[in-house]
C-alpha cells in the first residue's frame, strides 16, 4: 500500500510534467544543478516557476519573526514544489534549499506549465488534486507543530508517515514504513533536536510500540490501536 502523493489514479506526475518528455518542449530543456546548502529560492522571491526533483533532497520551510527556522517538508526524487505559483501566488512565502551534495531539478516556467495544463486534461486534474492534498498536508503539519509536547508531534508524524509510505506485511500483519528521511530530518520536521528524538524513539521501542531502523519503521500489530489511543489521551 504505497499512498505516495505523486501518484493519482496511477498517473506519475513527474513523468507527465517534465518538459523533456515532450517533443515540443524538449529542445533547450535541461536540468538545473545545486550543491548542499544552496537556496533554490527565498521568501519574497518572485513566484514564476515550478520545480520537480530529479535527484537529491530539498528542504522547504520558512522563518518566524524571531528568526527561527520552521521546516514544513523534505522532498526527494519525483516530487514537485513551488506549485502555488500555478494558483497565482506572486511572491514566495517559503524558502527551498538543497540538502544533498548533488541535487538536480527540472525547472518549469509558468508559461510552460499553463500550456501543459491546457494540453493534458488528465495531468491538469492530477496537479490540482495534488495542490489540494498539499494544502491539507501543510495545514496538518502546522497543527502538529503547535503541540508543545515533542512525543505528541512524533506520534502524529509517524501517523503521517504511515499514510504516505506504509504498508501492511502480509505475514506479520505489522505496519511497515519505508521512508526517505534521516533522523536529523525527522527531528527538523517535528521541531525538536536529534538527541530528544533519539530519547523518544527509544522510549517507544522499550514500550513495545515499534521498531525503528534507519530507513524502516515497524509498528507492531497489537500497538496500532494503542498508538491511536495514546494520541487521543495526549491531545485531551
Secondary structure as GFF3:
##gff-version 3
##sequence-region A 1 236
A	DSSP	beta_strand	7	8	.	.	.	ID=ss1
A	DSSP	beta_strand	11	12	.	.	.	ID=ss2
A	DSSP	alpha_helix	13	17	.	.	.	ID=ss3
A	DSSP	three_ten_helix	19	21	.	.	.	ID=ss4
A	DSSP	alpha_helix	23	26	.	.	.	ID=ss5
A	DSSP	beta_strand	31	34	.	.	.	ID=ss6
A	DSSP	beta_strand	39	41	.	.	.	ID=ss7
A	DSSP	beta_strand	49	55	.	.	.	ID=ss8
A	DSSP	beta_strand	58	63	.	.	.	ID=ss9
A	DSSP	beta_strand	69	75	.	.	.	ID=ss10
A	DSSP	beta_strand	80	81	.	.	.	ID=ss11
A	DSSP	three_ten_helix	83	87	.	.	.	ID=ss12
A	DSSP	beta_strand	95	98	.	.	.	ID=ss13
A	DSSP	beta_strand	103	109	.	.	.	ID=ss14
A	DSSP	alpha_helix	110	119	.	.	.	ID=ss15
A	DSSP	alpha_helix	121	146	.	.	.	ID=ss16
A	DSSP	alpha_helix	150	165	.	.	.	ID=ss17
A	DSSP	beta_strand	166	168	.	.	.	ID=ss18
A	DSSP	beta_strand	175	178	.	.	.	ID=ss19
A	DSSP	alpha_helix	183	189	.	.	.	ID=ss20
A	DSSP	alpha_helix	194	206	.	.	.	ID=ss21
A	DSSP	beta_strand	210	212	.	.	.	ID=ss22
A	DSSP	beta_strand	216	219	.	.	.	ID=ss23
A	DSSP	three_ten_helix	221	223	.	.	.	ID=ss24
A	DSSP	alpha_helix	224	235	.	.	.	ID=ss25
###
